[in-house]
Amino acid sequence: MNKAVFITGGQSGTGFGIADFFARQGWNVIVSGQNGVEAKAAARRLAETYGIISTGYELDLRNEQQMIDIFNDIDNSDLFVETLVLNAADMALEADPSKGIDLWTLSTETFQRVLNTNVIGNFNLVRQAALRMRDKHRGAIVFISSNSVYRANPNREAYIASKGGINAMMRSLAVDLGPFGIRCNAILPGTIKTERWVSMGKKQISNGELTPIGDISDFEDIAGAAWYLGTDLSKNVTGAELTVDGGMSAQVYPSILPELKKLRDQVEEQRKGAKSSWQT
């Protein structure tokens, strides 16, 4: 059987960046997305560009039967999913990504939906992949988690809880699947230069000014990490977290903070002066 990588949410953004990286190295690529038309188009583009086998599937991570059907179809295509990259996620951002959903309006239904997608959905997909990897005594599972499990963003309870669950599940899977030759690891990105991030414009909260390295991640940064953890370059690495966030998580506070505080104090003094002048 021909080896392949399966990337969820691989039709665009970070997921497509990972798919493209593997395809460039000659791997066959399977991508899934909520929109089957877009997933198939992305697969077709990869196949035409790199001369590999590439297939796209529509996948709702809350639909276990759909996962079973997809893997049965992959079996019939003579492909073996040697690496599974779990990139797709319900971010629960609602209408304004810069705000998230505050605790007081976050519904139980939304919280449950995010957990069902990001934790239970990924678990079910891992199990389908691991059933095949177990027979080959070989495989790599890579979760795309988030550095926010250690440095929380405001108004992101559902998303961060789900990513924390993913990290814990990854370690448990590493222990249980290791005897079958299957490795499980997680990438913890910070802010990524997605279309959504770019479209936020001045509403961007996190950018390169806040990181020690002076930049946030692009798709290639995350793809390179996925390549490392998804191939034999990391053949003795399992149960590990690889943070890719420009050093954001390493610092107590960003170096720009003292300057911002100084600017705030200057503005406050100007306001006091203006108020005093007005009163007299």
Secondary structure, DSSP 4 states (H G I P E B T S, - for coil): -EEEEEEETTTSHHHHHHHHHHHHTT-EEEEEESSHHHHHHHHHHHHHHH---EEEEE--TT-HHHHHHHHHHHHHTTEEEEEEEE-------TT-TTT---TTT--HHHHHHHHIIIIIIHHHHHHHHHHHHHHHT-EEEEEE--GGGTSPPTT-HHHHHHHHHHHHHHHHHHHHHGGGTEEEEEEEE--B--HHHHHTGGG----GGGSTTS--B-HHHHHHHHHHHHSGGGTT--S-EEEESTTGGG-SS-TTHHHHHHHHHHHHHHHHHHHHHHH-
